Amino acid sequence: MPRKRKPAAVAGAIVAHTVLLLGGVVMVLPMLWMFATAFKTPAEVALWPPEFLPKQPTWENFTGAFETAPFGRFFLNSVFYALVSTVSIAVTSLVAGTVFAKYRFPLRNVLFALVLATAIVPFEAYMIPLYVQLVAIDWINTYQGIVLPYLFMAFGIFLIRQHVGSAIPTELMEAARVDGAGEWWILRRVIGPLSGNALAAVGIFAFIQGWAIFIWPLLIANDQKLFNMELGLTAFQFQFSADIGKLMAGSVVSVAPMLVIFLLLRRRIIENMALTGVKG
């Protein structure tokens, strides 16, 4: 016979689920409003009081967005920035995370603490010094200058360190060394394949970060050919007004890849987030 829950426990569960449901609605509502507005006519966008669903759905905002600005180029730039960032972060996180997890060397814990400390410092705190350095090496208004700050991720190093330290036995690496394997061979053939899930989680976070960058390209890129999707949306914002319909349509195109990746791989994100709490 199942145990009967106490009324107080039932009431507490109802309150908790109600609060969570309301929080979820508050978080999802702006995105639903964006999707709905992207299909509204200019008259419906300016309607007051506003209506949530469009009465006469139209694709004109999407076609107009690509006619007003080179969104195809912006999309390819976003893909390039996100892929380069993802590959670089995956490689550097795997190497650095393995080193911190399995190798003993002086000041290891101090260096790892410094790596974690960089995750606390906001990017805006060192954005201007980085800009001055890029001016010195003539990397302003270049692809490499835009993607440079997103080639490393302290959280990725931390996540891989936790995974390698807890899930991969040191004896496995020692057995490979006995058979004559070098350290790079062990990294590629032993550590890498066994860290697939953790690398997938790091890659998802890296892709979303690389896709959604805005402040740094806004500062670095002067040529519209270098704009990504986020920065390209400024084409619909004017001095005293904004083309809301096209802006929402462009936002939908910008958000769609991140949303698809999250929906397809959300289980790996949730499963691998648990690794951050594992003691390495």
N, C-alpha and C positions, 0 to 999 in steps of 0.2 A: 504494500500500500504506500503510495507516495505521501510524503510528509506535507501536511497542510501549512501553508505559509501564514505567518501572523499578519493581522490587518495593518500593523505599522510598517512591516516590511513591504507589503503590497503597495501601500500608499507612497512609500519612499521610492519604490521602483517606478510607479506611475509619474511621480514628480520628476524624477531623473530623466526618464525617457521623453517627457514633455519638453523639458529644458533643452535636451539634445536635439529634439525635432525642430524646435523653434530656432535654435542656433544654426542647424543645417539649412533651414529655409532662408534665414537672413544671409547666409553665405552664398547660396545658389541663386537667389532672386536677381542680383545684379547681372549675372551671366545670362539668365533667361530673358531679362529685359533687353540685353544687348542683342541676342539672337532675334527677338521679336522686332526690335527697332530696325534691324538690318533689312527687313522686308516691308517696311512702311514707306508710303509715298511722302513727299515733302509736306503735303498738307496734313497728313496724319501725325507726322513728327512734331509739327508746330501746334497740334491740337491741344486745347486746355479746357477742362482738365484732361490729362493724358489718358489714353486707353492702352491696356497691356497688349492685346492681340491686334494685328493689322486687319482691317476690314477688306482691303484690296491688296493682298500680297503681291509684291513685284520683285523682279530681279534687277531692276534698273540701278539700284545702288551698287550692286556687285560689278555690273558691266561698266558703270560710270566710274567706279574706283580705279579699274584697270585702264580706263581711257584718260583719266585725269593725271595719274602718276604711273611710272613704270613698275607696277607691283610685281611683275614677273621677275625683274632684276632684283627687287628687294627680297622676294621669296628665295631666290637662288643664293643671295648673299647670306640670308639667315641660315639656310641649309649648310653653307660652307662654314660659317662661324660655329654653328652648333656641332657639326661633325668633327672639325679640327679640335675644338675644345673637348669633346667627348673622348676622342682617341688619345689625346695628350694626357688628360686627367686619368684615364684608365691605366695607361702605361706607367705614369709617374706614381700613381697611388699604389699600384701593384709592387713596384720596385721599392719605394720608400716604406710602405707598410710591411713588406716582408723583412726588410732590413731591421726595422724597429722591433719586429716581433721575434725574430729568430737569431739575430746576431748580437753578440756582446762586444761593446767597444766603449771607450771612455766618454763620459758625458752623454750617454745615450738618452737617459731620462730627461736631462736638461734640454737637449735638442728637441726631443719629442714634445716637451712642454712648450717650447718656443713655437713649434709648428701649430700646436693647438691654440696658442695665444693669437696667432694670425687670424684664426677664425672669429675671434672676438672683436678685433679691430675692424670697424666699418670701412668699406672701400673708399668712401668719401674722405676719410682721414688722410689717406696717402695718394689720392687721385692727382692732386696738383704736383707734388714732387715727381710722381711717375711721368706726368705730362712734360715737365721740364727736362727730364732725362731723355724722353723720346724726341724732344726738339733738338737736343744735342746730337743725336744720332740720325736725325732726319727721317724719323718714322711717322711723322704726323701725316694724316690723310693717306694712310696705307693700310692694306689688309692685315699685315703682320702687327702693326701698331694697335689695331682694334682688337685683335684676338689675344694679344700678349697677356693681359691680366687674367685671362680665363683658361690658361694652360695648366694650372695647378689648383688643387682643392684640398684644404686641410681636413675637411670632413671625410673626403675619400681616403686619405692616408689613414685616418683614425679607424674608419670602418674596415679597411683591408687588414690593418694591424690586429684588430679584434678578432677577425675571422681566421687569419693565419695562425695567430697565437693560440686559439682555442680549438680549431677544427682540424688542423694539419699537424700530425705528430712529428716531433723533431727526429725520431728514430727513422722515419721514412726518408728524410733528407740525408741522414747519416748512412743509410743503406745505399742510397744512390752514390754517395761519395766513395764508399767502399768499392763500388763497381766501376769507379773511374770517372764519374760524371763531374763536370765543372759546375760552378755556381750559376752561371747563366743558363746552362742546360737544365739544371734543377728548377730554375725559375720558370722556364718556358714549358718544360715537359711534366713537371710535378706540381709546383705551386699554382701556376696559371690554370690548368684544367680543373684542379680541385677548388678553385676560387671563382668558378663561373657564376654562381648565384650572387655572391658579393659584388663581383665586377658588373653584373647586370644592374644591380641597384645603384652603384656608383655612376654607371653610364647613364641611367635614367635621370638622376639628379643633375649630372653634368650637361646633358642635352637640354633639359629645361632651362638651366641657368644660361647656357650659351645662346639659346633661342630668344630669351626674353631680355637680353641686355639693351639698355637704353641710354643711361647717363654717359657712359664712356664713349660710345659712337657719336653721341651728340656733341661731345667735346672734341673728339679727334677728327671726325669726318667732315670735310668741307665740300667734297664732291658728292653729288646725289647718287653717283654710280656705286658708292660704297655703303649706302644706307641699307639697313636691314628692315624687316617688317615693322618693328616697333617704332623706329625712327621715321619710316616712311609715312606713318599715320599723321605726322605733323603737316602733310600736304593738304589736309582738310581742315586745318585750324588757321584762322586768319586773325588779323589784329583785333577786330571787334566782334567776330562771329565765327561759326564753325558749321561745316556741312555735316550735320549729325547723321543723316542716313548713310552717306558714303563712309563716314568715320566708323560707324558701327559695322558696316559690311567689311571694311578692311580689318577691323578688330576680330571679326569672326574668322576670317581667313588666317589671321595671325595666331589665334588661340587654337584653331582646329588641330594642327599637328601635335601640340602638347597634350591636348585632351585625348586624342586617339592613342598616343603612346601610354598615357596614364591608364586609360581604360583597359588596354591590352595587357599591360604589365603591372597593374596595381597589386596583384598578389605578391609578386617578388618584392615590391617596395615594402609592403607590410611585413613580410617574413624576414627580410634582411634588416629592417629597423630594429628588430630584437637583438641583433648582433652588437648594437651600440651599448647594450647593458651587460654584455658578457665580459667578465674579468679576464684580461689577457695576460 
